[in-house]
Amino acid sequence: MNAAPKNFAGATQRILIVEDDREMSRFLTELLAEEGYQTKVVDDGPSALESYQQGAFDLVITDLMMPRMKGTELIRRLKEADAHALILLITAFGTIDSAVEAIHTGAFHYITKPFRSDELLIHVRRALEQRQMRQEIDRLRSAARRQHSYKNIIGRSESMKTLFATIAHISDLPSNVLILGESGTGKEMVARALHADSSRSAGPFIAVNCAAIPETLLESEMFGYVRGAFTDARKDRPGLFHEANGGVLFLDEIGEMPLTLQAKLLRVVEDRQVKPLGSNQSETVDVRLLTASNRDLEELVEAGRFRRDLYYRLNVIRLDLPPLRERREDIPLLIDHFIQKFAQPNRHVVSGIDKDALALLINHRWPGNVRELEHTVERAVMLGRNSTIVAQDLPANFIASDQRKLPLAEAVSRGYTLRDLEREYIECILDSVGGNKSEAAKALGVDRTTLYRKLEEFKFKV
């Protein structure tokens, strides 16, 4: 095997040479081998197509005039088989027009005979650099999609499993989605996951917080403006709808949008046309609209602070994100994730959490939800001096609240398993209803059959 190319790190690039002239093919093989490239030579188009399908080639160098199939036809067939096929064309001076046609067909570049060795190598290196750049861009895009995929949202609770299934089902639909949840529950993360898992993932994702932009600026930010629309409008500026064209526009805190602007947004939602400030012309945009709010929009509608017609337009598909206090079984997973996130890059020694600190975190009310938990873990990692987070690493209010230890925290401190908790809870409920199975099933939120199965499983006297 040849050494790696002088100009590239990593695996050796493979080049397919398509040339019926033996002297030329020998010259190309020797020249490229000196640079460390692996080569294979075939003498016509059909053989080239067969070889390309069987092996992974980074570049094809082909002559224009060959028996059985011209170079232009070979280029067309290669591009049909592989849209990313990289092809360098060699042509005689008298066939420049055909070479230009080949460029339009999809060839990377052409060089004319006779050519210098360094000229050929420059084009080969440029072609392979372009290939590497495209592969790197594809890798980064793929990494970005994985980062924002719903598969990276932390959770194993039933409510989160339901959410994941819904995201997977609706991500590629064109419908508007309304995401509702308390502050800190991850509404933008869900919006990005919907974008990342959709056919629009290569398009832009534009996010704007409607509560963070002054009312006087929000309209121009959303729809853009033309020169002279107002005093400081010295040149045309596209709005967020234009920037999101071909992708997704995420409007966070949509409940804070002024009523006057809601009417203009409604027109855009209905006909997908945007009219910049100061313009008489509307422009069509291709945008999927995702909106979010931590407020009850139905209450705002009843109070006359949000347009009913706009609410129905936005609420085609609704996602309700559960607060952290309603999915406490996800807290240990989230803690572990945040410890890794903050400890490794900063070279901190913290790698876990002890049971007392875990109990405090599990039983906290988390009004700020996952965002509050993230900041709490970050603080504990940065201030911690041991390999595990202990109660003293947590804010003082966590420790103060532990003075009246909650049952769940007590269970954690005792090392209860989920099975232990389930058994003890069923026993407590039965005691509270005097052993009445129907009342116990109702209190537990299960049917009598399920309760009887559990009683047999835990060997209660039925």
C-alpha positions in Angstrom: 0.0 0.0 0.0 1.2 3.5 -0.8 2.0 6.1 1.8 -0.5 8.7 2.7 -0.7 11.7 0.3 1.8 14.5 1.2 -0.9 17.1 1.4 -3.6 15.3 3.4 -3.8 13.6 6.8 -5.8 10.4 7.3 -6.6 7.6 5.0 -5.1 7.5 1.4 -7.3 9.0 -1.3 -8.3 6.6 -4.1 -8.4 7.9 -7.7 -10.0 6.2 -10.6 -8.2 6.9 -13.9 -10.3 6.5 -17.1 -7.9 6.7 -20.1 -7.5 4.5 -23.2 -4.1 5.9 -24.0 -1.6 3.6 -22.3 1.2 6.1 -22.2 -1.0 8.7 -20.6 -2.5 6.3 -18.1 1.0 5.1 -17.1 2.1 8.7 -16.7 -0.9 9.6 -14.5 -0.5 6.5 -12.4 3.2 7.2 -11.7 2.7 10.9 -11.0 -0.2 10.3 -8.6 1.6 7.3 -6.9 4.6 9.6 -6.2 2.2 11.9 -4.3 0.9 8.9 -2.3 -2.5 8.4 -4.0 -3.9 5.0 -4.7 -5.0 4.6 -8.3 -6.9 2.2 -10.5 -6.9 2.4 -14.3 -9.7 1.4 -16.7 -9.8 2.2 -20.4 -13.4 3.1 -21.1 -16.7 4.5 -19.6 -18.6 1.2 -19.0 -15.6 -0.2 -17.1 -15.4 3.0 -15.1 -19.0 2.8 -14.1 -18.6 -0.8 -13.0 -15.4 0.0 -11.0 -17.0 3.1 -9.4 -19.9 1.0 -8.2 -17.7 -1.6 -6.7 -15.1 0.6 -5.0 -15.0 3.8 -3.0 -13.2 6.4 -5.1 -12.5 10.0 -3.9 -11.9 11.3 -7.4 -12.3 10.3 -11.1 -9.9 11.5 -13.7 -11.3 10.9 -17.2 -10.4 11.6 -20.8 -13.0 13.2 -22.9 -12.7 11.3 -26.1 -12.8 7.5 -25.5 -14.2 4.4 -27.2 -17.7 3.0 -26.3 -18.6 6.1 -24.2 -17.6 9.8 -24.4 -16.3 11.5 -21.2 -19.4 13.7 -21.1 -21.7 10.7 -21.0 -19.6 9.1 -18.3 -19.8 12.2 -16.2 -23.6 12.3 -16.6 -23.9 8.6 -15.6 -21.6 9.0 -12.7 -23.5 11.9 -11.3 -26.8 10.0 -11.7 -25.3 7.2 -9.6 -23.6 9.5 -7.1 -24.6 13.2 -6.9 -21.3 13.8 -5.0 -19.0 12.1 -7.5 -15.9 14.3 -8.0 -14.7 14.3 -11.6 -11.7 15.9 -13.3 -11.8 16.0 -17.1 -8.8 15.8 -19.5 -9.4 17.2 -22.9 -7.5 18.2 -26.1 -7.3 21.9 -26.9 -9.8 21.5 -29.8 -12.6 20.2 -27.7 -12.9 23.1 -25.2 -16.6 23.5 -26.0 -17.2 19.9 -25.0 -15.2 20.5 -21.8 -17.4 23.4 -20.9 -20.5 21.2 -21.5 -18.9 18.7 -19.1 -18.6 21.3 -16.4 -22.3 22.1 -16.7 -23.0 18.3 -16.5 -21.2 18.2 -13.2 -17.4 17.9 -13.7 -15.3 19.6 -11.1 -12.9 21.1 -13.6 -11.0 20.4 -16.8 -7.5 20.6 -18.0 -6.2 20.7 -21.6 -3.5 18.6 -23.2 -0.6 19.1 -23.0 -0.5 19.9 -19.4 2.2 20.2 -16.8 2.5 17.8 -13.9 2.2 20.5 -11.3 -0.9 21.8 -13.0 -2.7 18.5 -12.8 -1.7 18.0 -9.1 -3.0 21.4 -8.2 -6.4 20.5 -9.6 -6.3 17.1 -7.9 -5.5 18.7 -4.5 -8.2 21.3 -4.9 -10.8 18.7 -5.9 -9.9 16.5 -2.9 -9.9 19.6 -0.6 -13.4 20.4 -1.7 -14.4 16.8 -1.1 -13.0 17.0 2.4 -14.7 20.3 3.1 -18.0 18.9 2.0 -17.6 15.8 4.1 -16.7 18.0 7.1 -19.8 20.2 6.5 -22.0 17.1 6.3 -20.4 15.8 9.5 -21.1 19.1 11.3 -24.6 19.2 10.1 -25.2 15.6 11.2 -23.7 16.4 14.6 -25.9 19.5 14.9 -29.0 17.4 14.0 -28.0 14.7 16.6 -27.4 17.4 19.2 -30.9 18.9 18.8 -32.6 15.5 18.1 -35.3 14.5 20.6 -33.2 11.5 21.2 -30.8 13.7 23.2 -33.6 15.1 25.4 -33.1 13.5 28.8 -36.0 11.5 30.2 -37.4 8.0 30.8 -40.6 8.9 32.6 -43.9 7.9 30.8 -44.7 11.5 30.1 -41.4 12.0 28.3 -41.7 8.8 26.4 -45.1 10.0 25.2 -43.5 13.3 24.2 -40.7 11.6 22.3 -43.2 9.5 20.4 -45.2 12.6 19.4 -42.1 14.5 18.3 -41.1 11.5 16.1 -44.6 11.4 14.6 -45.0 15.1 13.8 -41.5 16.3 13.1 -41.8 16.0 9.3 -45.4 17.4 9.1 -45.9 20.9 7.8 -48.4 21.9 10.5 -47.9 24.7 13.0 -47.0 23.5 16.5 -47.8 25.2 19.8 -45.5 24.1 22.7 -46.8 24.9 26.1 -44.9 24.5 29.4 -43.6 26.3 32.4 -40.4 28.4 32.2 -37.3 26.1 32.1 -39.1 23.0 30.8 -37.2 23.0 27.5 -39.6 24.4 25.0 -36.9 25.7 22.6 -35.0 22.4 22.9 -38.2 20.6 21.7 -38.6 23.1 18.9 -35.0 22.5 17.8 -35.6 18.7 18.0 -38.7 19.1 15.7 -36.5 21.0 13.2 -33.5 18.7 13.4 -35.6 15.6 12.7 -37.5 17.1 9.8 -36.9 17.4 6.1 -36.2 21.1 6.8 -33.2 20.3 8.9 -30.8 21.7 6.3 -32.7 25.0 6.4 -32.3 27.7 9.0 -33.8 27.6 12.5 -34.6 31.2 13.6 -35.6 31.7 17.3 -37.0 34.9 18.7 -38.3 35.7 22.2 -41.3 37.9 21.7 -41.1 39.2 25.3 -37.4 40.3 24.9 -38.0 42.7 21.9 -39.7 46.1 22.5 -43.1 46.4 20.9 -41.9 49.3 18.7 -39.2 47.0 17.2 -40.9 43.7 17.0 -42.9 44.4 13.8 -39.8 45.4 11.8 -37.8 42.5 13.3 -40.5 40.0 12.2 -41.4 41.4 8.8 -38.4 43.5 7.8 -38.6 46.9 6.2 -37.6 48.8 3.0 -35.4 51.9 2.8 -37.2 55.0 3.9 -39.9 53.1 5.8 -39.0 55.2 8.9 -36.4 57.8 9.9 -33.5 55.3 10.5 -34.3 52.9 7.6 -31.3 53.7 5.4 -31.4 50.4 3.5 -33.7 47.4 3.0 -33.6 44.8 5.8 -35.2 41.4 5.6 -37.3 40.2 8.6 -37.2 37.0 10.5 -39.7 35.3 8.2 -37.3 35.9 5.3 -34.3 34.7 7.3 -36.2 31.5 8.2 -37.3 30.8 4.6 -37.0 27.1 3.8 -36.7 26.3 7.5 -38.3 27.0 10.8 -39.3 30.2 12.7 -39.7 29.7 16.4 -41.6 32.4 18.3 -41.1 31.9 22.0 -43.4 33.6 24.5 -46.0 34.2 21.8 -48.5 35.2 24.5 -46.5 38.4 25.0 -47.1 39.6 21.4 -49.1 42.8 21.2 -52.7 42.5 19.8 -51.9 44.9 16.9 -49.0 42.7 15.8 -51.1 39.5 16.3 -53.4 40.6 13.5 -50.5 41.0 11.1 -49.1 37.7 12.1 -52.4 36.1 11.5 -52.3 37.2 7.8 -48.9 35.7 7.4 -50.0 32.4 9.0 -53.0 32.3 6.7 -51.4 33.1 3.3 -47.7 32.7 3.9 -47.0 36.1 2.5 -45.0 38.9 4.2 -45.2 42.6 3.5 -42.1 44.5 4.8 -42.8 47.8 6.5 -43.0 50.6 3.9 -43.6 48.2 1.0 -46.6 47.7 -1.2 -45.5 44.3 -2.3 -46.0 41.0 -0.5 -43.5 38.3 -0.7 -44.2 34.5 -0.4 -42.2 32.7 2.3 -41.8 29.0 3.0 -41.6 28.7 6.7 -42.8 26.2 9.3 -44.0 28.1 12.3 -43.4 26.8 15.9 -44.6 28.9 18.8 -44.3 28.5 22.6 -45.6 30.0 25.8 -45.4 29.5 29.5 -48.8 31.1 29.9 -52.3 29.7 29.4 -53.2 31.1 26.0 -56.8 30.0 26.4 -57.1 32.3 29.5 -55.5 35.1 27.5 -58.1 34.5 24.7 -60.9 34.7 27.2 -59.4 37.9 28.7 -59.3 39.5 25.3 -55.5 39.7 25.3 -54.9 37.1 22.6 -56.7 36.7 19.3 -58.9 33.6 19.2 -58.5 33.2 15.4 -54.7 33.3 15.8 -54.8 30.9 18.7 -56.6 28.3 16.6 -54.2 28.8 13.7 -51.2 28.3 15.9 -52.7 25.4 17.9 -52.9 22.9 15.1 -50.7 20.5 17.0 -50.2 21.1 20.7 -47.3 19.8 22.9 -47.6 20.1 26.7 -44.2 19.8 28.4 -44.5 18.4 32.0 -42.8 20.3 34.8 -39.9 18.7 36.5 -41.8 18.1 39.7 -44.1 15.8 37.7 -41.3 13.6 36.4 -39.0 13.2 39.4 -37.8 9.8 38.2 -35.9 11.8 35.5 -33.9 13.9 38.0 -31.1 11.4 38.6 -30.6 11.1 34.8 -30.5 14.9 34.4 -28.1 15.3 37.3 -25.7 12.7 35.8 -25.9 14.5 32.5 -25.2 17.9 34.0 -22.3 16.6 36.1 -20.6 15.3 32.9 -21.4 18.5 31.1 -19.8 20.8 33.7 -17.1 18.6 35.3 -15.3 17.3 32.2 -14.6 20.5 30.3 -13.5 22.3 33.4 -11.4 19.4 34.7 -13.3 19.2 38.0 -13.1 16.1 40.2 -16.8 15.7 40.7 -18.1 12.5 39.1 -21.3 11.7 41.1 -23.7 12.7 43.9 -24.3 11.1 47.3 -27.7 9.8 48.4 -28.5 12.7 50.8 -27.8 15.4 48.2 -29.8 13.3 45.7 -32.7 13.1 48.0 -32.7 16.9 48.5 -32.7 17.4 44.7 -35.4 14.9 44.1 -37.8 16.5 46.6 -37.2 20.1 45.6 -40.2 21.8 44.0 -38.1 23.1 41.0 -40.1 26.2 40.1 -37.5 26.9 37.5 -37.7 23.3 36.2 -34.8 21.8 34.3 -33.0 25.1 33.8 -33.0 25.6 37.6 -31.6 22.1 38.1 -28.9 22.7 35.6 -27.7 25.8 37.3 -27.9 24.1 40.7 -25.7 21.2 39.5 -23.3 23.6 37.8 -22.9 25.5 41.1 -22.3 22.3 43.0 -19.7 21.0 40.5 -17.8 24.3 40.5 -17.8 24.7 44.3 -17.5 21.0 45.2 -14.1 19.8 46.6 -14.9 16.1 46.6 -15.5 13.4 44.0 -19.2 13.5 44.8 -21.7 16.3 45.3 -22.8 16.4 49.0 -25.6 18.3 50.7 -23.2 21.1 51.7 -22.5 21.8 48.1 -26.1 22.8 47.5 -27.7 26.2 48.2 -28.7 26.9 51.8 -32.4 26.8 51.0 -32.1 23.1 50.0 -30.7 22.1 53.3 -33.2 24.2 55.3 -36.1 22.5 53.6 -34.6 19.2 54.6 -35.5 19.9 58.2 -39.0 18.5 57.5 -37.8 15.5 55.5 -40.3 14.4 52.9 -41.2 10.7 52.6 -39.6 10.3 49.2 -36.3 11.8 50.4 -36.5 9.4 53.4 -36.9 6.5 51.0 -33.9 7.6 49.0 -31.8 8.0 52.1 -32.8 4.4 53.1 -31.8 3.1 49.7 -35.4 2.0 48.8 -35.9 0.5 45.3 -38.8 1.4 43.1 -40.4 -1.9 44.0 -40.0 -1.1 47.7 -41.7 2.2 47.2 -44.5 0.7 45.2 -45.2 -2.0 47.8 -45.2 0.4 50.7 -47.4 3.0 48.9 -50.0 0.3 48.1 -50.0 -0.8 51.7 -50.4 2.8 53.0 -53.4 3.4 50.6 -55.0 0.2 51.7 -54.7 1.2 55.3 -56.1 4.6 54.6 -59.3 3.2 53.0 -59.7 0.4 55.6 -58.8 -2.4 53.2 -61.5 -1.5 50.6 -60.1 -2.8 47.3 -62.3 -0.6 45.1 -61.5 2.6 47.0 -57.8 1.7 47.0 -57.8 1.0 43.2 -59.5 4.4 42.7 -57.0 6.2 44.9 -54.1 4.5 43.0 -55.5 5.4 39.6 -55.6 1.7 38.5 -58.4 -0.8 37.9 -59.2 -3.6 40.3 -57.6 -6.2 38.1 -54.3 -4.4 38.2 -54.6 -3.9 42.0 -55.3 -7.6 42.6 -52.3 -8.5 40.4 -50.1 -6.2 42.4 -51.4 -7.7 45.7 -50.5 -11.2 44.5 -47.1 -10.0 43.3 -46.3 -8.5 46.7 -47.9 -11.4 48.5 -50.5 -9.4 50.3 -53.5 -11.2 51.7 -56.2 -10.7 49.1 
